[in-house]
Amino acid sequence: MHDEDEKTLIEPDGLRYKTKAPGSPFGGRGAFVGGTMSCLLCGKHRPRSMLHSKTLMGKAQMVCSPSCAELDAIMAKR
């Protein structure tokens, strides 16, 4: 059997990571870190300017604008 990665062992006190760097991978602190949100449909983090609100399941949710596939194509060209 292979050795499990030390960083992903769950300790008896409930802590999971021993060497995980603190903070968010998106930088900054606070509720609106870096001005990004994840799209409800594709799950990718996008700047808020690339998302729009759409009513899904009775609630306003943020999704890629114009669509996830079209936005991926635009981002690939950059």
N, C-alpha and C positions, 0 to 999 in steps of 0.2 A: 504494500500500500504506500501511497505517497504521503509525505508530511503535509499537514494542513498549513496554509499561510498564517503566520503568526498575527498579522494585522486583522484577520477576520474571525479569530477565536472569540467566543462569548465567554467572558469571565463569570465566576460565581456571583459577583456583585452586580451583574447585568450590563457592564460596559462591554462594548464590542471591539473598539479599535484601540490599539496601544500607541500607534504612531500616526494617526490621522491628523493632518494639519487643521487647525481651527479655522472657522469662517466658511464662507460660501464660495463655490468656484466662480460665481458671477461677480465677486468683489463687493465692497461696500457693506453697509449695515442698515438695518431698518426694514420697514414693511415693503417698500418699493425698491428693492436692491437693484441698482443698475438700470432701472427702467425696463426690465424684461418680465415676461410672463410666459408660461407654457401654454401651447395650443391644446384645447380639450381633445381635438381629434387626432393629431399626430404626436403630441407630447413634446415637441421641440420648443426650446426657449427662443423667443423672438423679441425684438424691441416692440414696445407697445404700439408704435406707429405702424407696424406691419400686421397688427391684429385688429379685428373688429368684433363687436358684440353681436351675438346671435342667440335667440331664445331657443334653448334646448331643454326638454323635460320641465318646462314651466319656469326656468330661471335663465337669466342673461349669462351666457358663457363666452369667453374670449376664444376665437378661432382665427386661423390664418386668413389673410385677405389678399387676393381674391379667393384662392384656395390653397391647400397645402402643396399640391403638386405644382401649381403655377409658381408659387413662392419659392419652392426648391429650385425650379428651373431658373428663376431670376437670380437667386443667390449663387447658383453654379456659374453663371456668366460673369460674375464679379471677380 
